[in-house]
Amino acid sequence: MKVLVTGGAGYIGSTLVPILLEAGHSVVVVDRFYFGKETLGAASDKFGAKLTMVQADVRSLDESIMAGVDAVVDLAGISNDPSCELDPELTKSINLRGNQSTMQLAQRAGVKRYVYASSCSVYGRGETTGLTEKSNLHPVSLYARCKADCETALFALQGRGMCVTALRFATVFGLSPRMRFDLAVNVMTKNAYTQGKITVDGGGKQWRPFVHVADVGETIRDILGQPVESVDGQVFNVGHEANNVRVLNLAYRVRDALPTTQIVMAPTDPDLRDYNVEFDKLHELMPDRLFRTIDYGIQEVLGALKSGEIDPDDRRWYTMRHYVFLSEVERTYRQVALDGRVLA
């Protein structure tokens, strides 16, 4: 199968792409590569021509990009709440209109399968615990609203020749070639190791479900291999019931790994995001799938920090910080160009 992965050099993508290649698929990665191509360097070295990397923007893809593509995995987008709020109109142009454009392009080109990377954040402030795919959505951030709207756009294409599936990922954690230290498990572990302190926002009583980044990649691989009738027009929560925890409890779990860690409660307003999610539908479809635990992820990230495998000071591992840096560089170049024209 030829699989096109938008956002394929990102946190999830750079873990997913080698998994797809190992499964025998050929992969086309479409990405702006703001965080570099090095995240896919090992996969490129190992699989050679089976991996194609295309630097492009999902808002302006040419239909030729879909030539021979059997399936699309749509991961593209600005990837967290604070980054999305930097420029709401830009966010909507990418995370909403860009994703919708990719869906329509794939459908017109005759792509047979489309997997959209949604998020459990669409539940927002959950009405109860054990939220299922049929629960009401209450997105409280621009990021989550775009995800919910893209799901609606995706399912409008059902029955038009393309098998469509939305995967609502729990909050992701764990090591990836394009690391992120703006995700709860990862940042708490990093702060405990580098600062000896964890700051808990929002009161800490809010629920969050978590899922390891490799489990996300393996689930996408397995969804692509499912019979069409099992996944067409379906939404699946992706995670494991045991990885539903309150944020303060998560901080204690990290402290268990680093007992000298100080836990500090931030004087902030309660976090509006509060969702405890059920994953039975996915596990009934894939009863043999095993999921990594939060404690596994804590030890994995901690080990990488201790060994020096991951540099906690690398700006690229902090999404919003890197976006701000790139924006400042772009503004500087524009000013230099303008000054040059004035002086000329």
Order of alpha helices (4+ residues) and beta strands (2+ residues): beta-alpha-beta-alpha-beta-beta-alpha-alpha-alpha-beta-alpha-beta-beta-alpha-beta-beta-alpha-alpha-beta-beta-alpha-beta-alpha-alpha-alpha
